[in-house]
Amino acid sequence: MPQNRDLPHGQTPSTMRLPNRRGFLQAGAIGGLGLCLGDVLRLQAQTSAGSLKPTADAVIHIFLPGGMSAQESFDPKRYAPVEYRGPYGSIPTKITGEHFGDPFPKTAQIADKLTIVRSMTHGEAAHARGTHNMFTGYRPSPALQFPSFGSVIGHELGSRKSLPPYVCIPRQPNVYAGSGYLSTAHGPFSLGADPAARGFRVRDLALPRGVDEERFDRRRKMLDVVDERFRRLEKADTLDAMDSFYKDAYKLISSPEARDAFDIRKEPAKLRSTYGQTQAGQRMLMARRLVEAGVRMVSLTVGGWDHHDNIRDGFRRSAAPLDQAYAALITDLHQRGMLDRTLVLLTTEFGRTPRINGNGGRDHYPRVFSIVLAGGGMKQGYVYGKSNATSTEPDEDPLTVPDWATTVYRTLGIDAEKELVAPGGRPIEIVKGGRVVNDLLA
């Protein structure tokens, strides 16, 4: 979008922060003590600047579609009856006294770098609604499509090093990973192909055959002239978004460094094997390349976890490549000195029922489930919350979606109470009703 020289950097009239209800109350209270609104706003700005120093520069969101079972992964019930415990045993981790399900031996060995949340909770048992929660921080609404984490991060922080701020691997996995009520210019850049595929190549990233960079630059300047003429006659979000897409595409194609970021073939064969020559492995390796190059958020999916029947066989098939790739990613980030500034989220839309069903599987269950956080200012070697003995409900420190989302934004220095403007001039908080969970933070 064109910048307004009279507004703070990166803001337009539609994205200026509006004072929220709490701000108005504070202004009224302090005003009674003789301070003017300008004093209030200055104090508020100073407080925000001091309290929201970012601890993360980038986010990798690994989403496990279908609803991964906590009992078979990060919250095994070792002493529960077998119909609750499930088909697997458990293994000790690098966190003293804590166990994971035995399909995760490699992840157990890097648990000292993780925060395990065993008390995640919400009320949405349908796939679409649960997915919406975990991509936006909001319950679904029939009146409004909320923007994803990646779109908000791109909107608030912008791009770095000629790279798109938000990338999906291999493509946008669902509508909830999109820009919602924000301009479509803040939608994700999708690779369009899987990094694990033979002959992998990011679509539209190379110059057309027979067109060198000088000729491409001439074409771009001609297009700018046509666009400017057309823009004087028509004005719409779709045009602004298209203009933004053209500019971003030009930066990608014209920058060798940006193009190189997407070239996974530059990684050593040994490291690619360490991650695993699987979808999970190569997607996570690509994610590491992209955040290292300057992308602010990478979102990717791994496996299928909707195990209504035969969870014993189905779960292990999905878990083996995830275990290898995830342990390799965390280790790789740590060895490169990147883990402290890269927040890695391992999430799913909900958990599974406490009791194994008649088909040897587990059904949808959002009341309590597990997610894993690493890096970016989170504690290491820490377990947050607790489910009860049979995983029917949180027993200690339930973690709601708004609180989790607010904490994620906090690591990036984004105030989740900030109000963006939806269509019709409606102010909407980035996250409504959440709080920063300081116990998760280092």
Secondary structure, DSSP 8 states (H G I E B T S, - for coil): ----TTS-TT--TTTS----HHHHHHHHHHHTTT--HHHHHHHHHHHHHHHT--S-SEEEEEEETT---STTTTS--TTS-HHHH-S--EEE-SSTT-EEETT-HHHHTTGGGEEEEEEEE-S--SHHHHHHHHHHSS--BTTB----HHHHHHHHH--BTTB-SEEEESS--SGGGS-TTS-GGGS-EE-SS-TTSTT---TT-S--TT--HHHHHHHHHHHHHHHHHHHHH---HHHHHHHHHHHHHHHHHH-HHHHHHT-GGGS-HHHHHHH-SSHHHHHHHHHHHHHHHT-SEEEEE------SB-HHHHHHHHHHHHHHHHHHHHHHHHHTT-GGGEEEEEEES-EE-SS--TTB---EE-SSEEEEEESTTB-SSEEE-EE-TTSSSEEE--EEHHHHHHHHHHHTT--TT-EEEETTTEEEESSSS----GGGB-
